[in-house]
Amino acid sequence: MKSRTDFGVNIFDDLFDQKDILIQWHGFIYFYFSEMYFLLIII
């Protein structure tokens, strides 16, 4: 399993290589909000 950081980097690396960019952005947005919720839980 890849770490969450690797997942985020892969989103940027593959963003312009994938045919379905909407799915890539959906994954990035989900990753971003999951990080925000994670920080809120810590605080």
PDB file of N, CA, C and O in Angstrom:
ATOM      1  N   MET A   1       0.826  -1.204   0.000  1.00  0.00           N
ATOM      2  CA  MET A   1       0.000   0.000   0.000  1.00  0.00           C
ATOM      3  C   MET A   1       0.863   1.258   0.000  1.00  0.00           C
ATOM      4  O   MET A   1       1.849   1.349   0.731  1.00  0.00           O
ATOM      5  N   LYS A   2       0.484   2.209  -0.816  1.00  0.00           N
ATOM      6  CA  LYS A   2       1.242   3.461  -0.851  1.00  0.00           C
ATOM      7  C   LYS A   2       0.807   4.361   0.296  1.00  0.00           C
ATOM      8  O   LYS A   2      -0.340   4.314   0.739  1.00  0.00           O
ATOM      9  N   SER A   3       1.737   5.177   0.769  1.00  0.00           N
ATOM     10  CA  SER A   3       1.371   6.114   1.831  1.00  0.00           C
ATOM     11  C   SER A   3       0.528   7.238   1.253  1.00  0.00           C
ATOM     12  O   SER A   3       0.465   7.409   0.035  1.00  0.00           O
ATOM     13  N   ARG A   4      -0.127   8.010   2.130  1.00  0.00           N
ATOM     14  CA  ARG A   4      -0.980   9.090   1.662  1.00  0.00           C
ATOM     15  C   ARG A   4      -0.162  10.152   0.933  1.00  0.00           C
ATOM     16  O   ARG A   4      -0.653  10.767  -0.015  1.00  0.00           O
ATOM     17  N   THR A   5       1.082  10.374   1.365  1.00  0.00           N
ATOM     18  CA  THR A   5       1.921  11.366   0.701  1.00  0.00           C
ATOM     19  C   THR A   5       2.242  10.919  -0.723  1.00  0.00           C
ATOM     20  O   THR A   5       2.192  11.726  -1.651  1.00  0.00           O
ATOM     21  N   ASP A   6       2.572   9.634  -0.903  1.00  0.00           N
ATOM     22  CA  ASP A   6       2.862   9.117  -2.237  1.00  0.00           C
ATOM     23  C   ASP A   6       1.637   9.243  -3.127  1.00  0.00           C
ATOM     24  O   ASP A   6       1.758   9.555  -4.311  1.00  0.00           O
ATOM     25  N   PHE A   7       0.454   9.001  -2.561  1.00  0.00           N
ATOM     26  CA  PHE A   7      -0.785   9.125  -3.324  1.00  0.00           C
ATOM     27  C   PHE A   7      -0.948  10.551  -3.840  1.00  0.00           C
ATOM     28  O   PHE A   7      -1.304  10.758  -5.000  1.00  0.00           O
ATOM     29  N   GLY A   8      -0.689  11.531  -2.981  1.00  0.00           N
ATOM     30  CA  GLY A   8      -0.819  12.926  -3.385  1.00  0.00           C
ATOM     31  C   GLY A   8       0.162  13.280  -4.491  1.00  0.00           C
ATOM     32  O   GLY A   8      -0.197  13.974  -5.442  1.00  0.00           O
ATOM     33  N   VAL A   9       1.406  12.805  -4.371  1.00  0.00           N
ATOM     34  CA  VAL A   9       2.419  13.081  -5.396  1.00  0.00           C
ATOM     35  C   VAL A   9       2.027  12.431  -6.712  1.00  0.00           C
ATOM     36  O   VAL A   9       2.197  13.025  -7.776  1.00  0.00           O
ATOM     37  N   ASN A  10       1.499  11.207  -6.644  1.00  0.00           N
ATOM     38  CA  ASN A  10       1.106  10.515  -7.866  1.00  0.00           C
ATOM     39  C   ASN A  10      -0.022  11.239  -8.589  1.00  0.00           C
ATOM     40  O   ASN A  10      -0.084  11.228  -9.818  1.00  0.00           O
ATOM     41  N   ILE A  11      -0.911  11.868  -7.828  1.00  0.00           N
ATOM     42  CA  ILE A  11      -1.989  12.637  -8.448  1.00  0.00           C
ATOM     43  C   ILE A  11      -1.397  13.731  -9.333  1.00  0.00           C
ATOM     44  O   ILE A  11      -1.857  13.930 -10.457  1.00  0.00           O
ATOM     45  N   PHE A  12      -0.385  14.441  -8.842  1.00  0.00           N
ATOM     46  CA  PHE A  12       0.222  15.506  -9.637  1.00  0.00           C
ATOM     47  C   PHE A  12       1.005  14.936 -10.810  1.00  0.00           C
ATOM     48  O   PHE A  12       0.983  15.503 -11.903  1.00  0.00           O
ATOM     49  N   ASP A  13       1.698  13.818 -10.597  1.00  0.00           N
ATOM     50  CA  ASP A  13       2.509  13.227 -11.653  1.00  0.00           C
ATOM     51  C   ASP A  13       1.647  12.701 -12.792  1.00  0.00           C
ATOM     52  O   ASP A  13       2.026  12.802 -13.959  1.00  0.00           O
ATOM     53  N   ASP A  14       0.489  12.139 -12.458  1.00  0.00           N
ATOM     54  CA  ASP A  14      -0.349  11.503 -13.473  1.00  0.00           C
ATOM     55  C   ASP A  14      -1.460  12.402 -13.983  1.00  0.00           C
ATOM     56  O   ASP A  14      -2.232  11.995 -14.851  1.00  0.00           O
ATOM     57  N   LEU A  15      -1.555  13.619 -13.459  1.00  0.00           N
ATOM     58  CA  LEU A  15      -2.694  14.481 -13.765  1.00  0.00           C
ATOM     59  C   LEU A  15      -2.875  14.680 -15.267  1.00  0.00           C
ATOM     60  O   LEU A  15      -3.987  14.573 -15.783  1.00  0.00           O
ATOM     61  N   PHE A  16      -1.777  14.969 -15.966  1.00  0.00           N
ATOM     62  CA  PHE A  16      -1.869  15.264 -17.398  1.00  0.00           C
ATOM     63  C   PHE A  16      -1.625  14.030 -18.256  1.00  0.00           C
ATOM     64  O   PHE A  16      -1.670  14.107 -19.483  1.00  0.00           O
ATOM     65  N   ASP A  17      -1.366  12.886 -17.613  1.00  0.00           N
ATOM     66  CA  ASP A  17      -1.138  11.656 -18.365  1.00  0.00           C
ATOM     67  C   ASP A  17      -2.406  10.821 -18.483  1.00  0.00           C
ATOM     68  O   ASP A  17      -2.515   9.962 -19.358  1.00  0.00           O
ATOM     69  N   GLN A  18      -3.369  11.081 -17.592  1.00  0.00           N
ATOM     70  CA  GLN A  18      -4.601  10.299 -17.605  1.00  0.00           C
ATOM     71  C   GLN A  18      -5.595  10.903 -18.582  1.00  0.00           C
ATOM     72  O   GLN A  18      -5.645  12.120 -18.762  1.00  0.00           O
ATOM     73  N   LYS A  19      -6.392  10.037 -19.217  1.00  0.00           N
ATOM     74  CA  LYS A  19      -7.409  10.527 -20.147  1.00  0.00           C
ATOM     75  C   LYS A  19      -8.582  11.133 -19.382  1.00  0.00           C
ATOM     76  O   LYS A  19      -9.161  12.131 -19.813  1.00  0.00           O
ATOM     77  N   ASP A  20      -8.931  10.526 -18.244  1.00  0.00           N
ATOM     78  CA  ASP A  20     -10.064  11.025 -17.473  1.00  0.00           C
ATOM     79  C   ASP A  20      -9.554  11.923 -16.350  1.00  0.00           C
ATOM     80  O   ASP A  20      -9.337  11.465 -15.228  1.00  0.00           O
ATOM     81  N   ILE A  21      -9.363  13.200 -16.659  1.00  0.00           N
ATOM     82  CA  ILE A  21      -8.792  14.141 -15.689  1.00  0.00           C
ATOM     83  C   ILE A  21      -9.756  14.391 -14.534  1.00  0.00           C
ATOM     84  O   ILE A  21      -9.330  14.666 -13.412  1.00  0.00           O
ATOM     85  N   LEU A  22     -11.067  14.295 -14.811  1.00  0.00           N
ATOM     86  CA  LEU A  22     -12.050  14.553 -13.748  1.00  0.00           C
ATOM     87  C   LEU A  22     -11.864  13.573 -12.605  1.00  0.00           C
ATOM     88  O   LEU A  22     -11.980  13.948 -11.438  1.00  0.00           O
ATOM     89  N   ILE A  23     -11.571  12.304 -12.935  1.00  0.00           N
ATOM     90  CA  ILE A  23     -11.363  11.314 -11.879  1.00  0.00           C
ATOM     91  C   ILE A  23     -10.109  11.661 -11.088  1.00  0.00           C
ATOM     92  O   ILE A  23     -10.086  11.493  -9.868  1.00  0.00           O
ATOM     93  N   GLN A  24      -9.074  12.139 -11.755  1.00  0.00           N
ATOM     94  CA  GLN A  24      -7.843  12.524 -11.067  1.00  0.00           C
ATOM     95  C   GLN A  24      -8.115  13.672 -10.097  1.00  0.00           C
ATOM     96  O   GLN A  24      -7.643  13.654  -8.960  1.00  0.00           O
ATOM     97  N   TRP A  25      -8.878  14.671 -10.548  1.00  0.00           N
ATOM     98  CA  TRP A  25      -9.170  15.807  -9.674  1.00  0.00           C
ATOM     99  C   TRP A  25     -10.066  15.391  -8.520  1.00  0.00           C
ATOM    100  O   TRP A  25      -9.925  15.899  -7.408  1.00  0.00           O
ATOM    101  N   HIS A  26     -10.990  14.468  -8.779  1.00  0.00           N
ATOM    102  CA  HIS A  26     -11.843  13.968  -7.701  1.00  0.00           C
ATOM    103  C   HIS A  26     -10.987  13.296  -6.633  1.00  0.00           C
ATOM    104  O   HIS A  26     -11.217  13.486  -5.438  1.00  0.00           O
ATOM    105  N   GLY A  27     -10.011  12.520  -7.058  1.00  0.00           N
ATOM    106  CA  GLY A  27      -9.111  11.866  -6.113  1.00  0.00           C
ATOM    107  C   GLY A  27      -8.282  12.878  -5.338  1.00  0.00           C
ATOM    108  O   GLY A  27      -8.050  12.717  -4.140  1.00  0.00           O
ATOM    109  N   PHE A  28      -7.837  13.922  -6.027  1.00  0.00           N
ATOM    110  CA  PHE A  28      -7.028  14.943  -5.362  1.00  0.00           C
ATOM    111  C   PHE A  28      -7.850  15.693  -4.324  1.00  0.00           C
ATOM    112  O   PHE A  28      -7.382  15.944  -3.213  1.00  0.00           O
ATOM    113  N   ILE A  29      -9.092  16.052  -4.695  1.00  0.00           N
ATOM    114  CA  ILE A  29      -9.962  16.776  -3.763  1.00  0.00           C
ATOM    115  C   ILE A  29     -10.272  15.907  -2.550  1.00  0.00           C
ATOM    116  O   ILE A  29     -10.270  16.392  -1.418  1.00  0.00           O
ATOM    117  N   TYR A  30     -10.539  14.622  -2.782  1.00  0.00           N
ATOM    118  CA  TYR A  30     -10.801  13.703  -1.671  1.00  0.00           C
ATOM    119  C   TYR A  30      -9.581  13.605  -0.762  1.00  0.00           C
ATOM    120  O   TYR A  30      -9.714  13.596   0.462  1.00  0.00           O
ATOM    121  N   PHE A  31      -8.394  13.532  -1.361  1.00  0.00           N
ATOM    122  CA  PHE A  31      -7.152  13.468  -0.596  1.00  0.00           C
ATOM    123  C   PHE A  31      -6.967  14.741   0.229  1.00  0.00           C
ATOM    124  O   PHE A  31      -6.582  14.675   1.396  1.00  0.00           O
ATOM    125  N   TYR A  32      -7.243  15.902  -0.378  1.00  0.00           N
ATOM    126  CA  TYR A  32      -7.064  17.183   0.304  1.00  0.00           C
ATOM    127  C   TYR A  32      -7.979  17.286   1.515  1.00  0.00           C
ATOM    128  O   TYR A  32      -7.542  17.654   2.606  1.00  0.00           O
ATOM    129  N   PHE A  33      -9.269  16.954   1.314  1.00  0.00           N
ATOM    130  CA  PHE A  33     -10.206  17.077   2.422  1.00  0.00           C
ATOM    131  C   PHE A  33      -9.934  16.025   3.495  1.00  0.00           C
ATOM    132  O   PHE A  33     -10.153  16.287   4.678  1.00  0.00           O
ATOM    133  N   SER A  34      -9.462  14.845   3.107  1.00  0.00           N
ATOM    134  CA  SER A  34      -9.140  13.830   4.104  1.00  0.00           C
ATOM    135  C   SER A  34      -7.986  14.313   4.986  1.00  0.00           C
ATOM    136  O   SER A  34      -7.960  14.035   6.185  1.00  0.00           O
ATOM    137  N   GLU A  35      -7.033  15.036   4.391  1.00  0.00           N
ATOM    138  CA  GLU A  35      -5.934  15.602   5.172  1.00  0.00           C
ATOM    139  C   GLU A  35      -6.460  16.664   6.131  1.00  0.00           C
ATOM    140  O   GLU A  35      -6.027  16.721   7.282  1.00  0.00           O
ATOM    141  N   MET A  36      -7.386  17.503   5.676  1.00  0.00           N
ATOM    142  CA  MET A  36      -7.934  18.544   6.526  1.00  0.00           C
ATOM    143  C   MET A  36      -8.680  17.948   7.717  1.00  0.00           C
ATOM    144  O   MET A  36      -8.525  18.399   8.851  1.00  0.00           O
ATOM    145  N   TYR A  37      -9.495  16.925   7.439  1.00  0.00           N
ATOM    146  CA  TYR A  37     -10.221  16.275   8.535  1.00  0.00           C
ATOM    147  C   TYR A  37      -9.244  15.610   9.500  1.00  0.00           C
ATOM    148  O   TYR A  37      -9.469  15.616  10.710  1.00  0.00           O
ATOM    149  N   PHE A  38      -8.163  15.038   8.974  1.00  0.00           N
ATOM    150  CA  PHE A  38      -7.158  14.391   9.816  1.00  0.00           C
ATOM    151  C   PHE A  38      -6.532  15.410  10.764  1.00  0.00           C
ATOM    152  O   PHE A  38      -6.323  15.125  11.943  1.00  0.00           O
ATOM    153  N   LEU A  39      -6.234  16.602  10.240  1.00  0.00           N
ATOM    154  CA  LEU A  39      -5.652  17.654  11.083  1.00  0.00           C
ATOM    155  C   LEU A  39      -6.656  18.114  12.138  1.00  0.00           C
ATOM    156  O   LEU A  39      -6.281  18.364  13.283  1.00  0.00           O
ATOM    157  N   LEU A  40      -7.921  18.225  11.760  1.00  0.00           N
ATOM    158  CA  LEU A  40      -8.940  18.650  12.719  1.00  0.00           C
ATOM    159  C   LEU A  40      -9.077  17.639  13.850  1.00  0.00           C
ATOM    160  O   LEU A  40      -9.278  18.009  15.006  1.00  0.00           O
ATOM    161  N   ILE A  41      -8.966  16.355  13.505  1.00  0.00           N
ATOM    162  CA  ILE A  41      -9.073  15.318  14.535  1.00  0.00           C
ATOM    163  C   ILE A  41      -7.908  15.431  15.522  1.00  0.00           C
ATOM    164  O   ILE A  41      -8.087  15.253  16.727  1.00  0.00           O
ATOM    165  N   ILE A  42      -6.713  15.729  15.000  1.00  0.00           N
ATOM    166  CA  ILE A  42      -5.541  15.862  15.877  1.00  0.00           C
ATOM    167  C   ILE A  42      -5.741  17.043  16.834  1.00  0.00           C
ATOM    168  O   ILE A  42      -5.466  16.946  18.030  1.00  0.00           O
ATOM    169  N   ILE A  43      -6.223  18.155  16.280  1.00  0.00           N
ATOM    170  CA  ILE A  43      -6.407  19.352  17.112  1.00  0.00           C
ATOM    171  C   ILE A  43      -7.561  19.111  18.081  1.00  0.00           C
ATOM    172  O   ILE A  43      -7.892  19.989  18.878  1.00  0.00           O
TER     173      ILE A  43
END
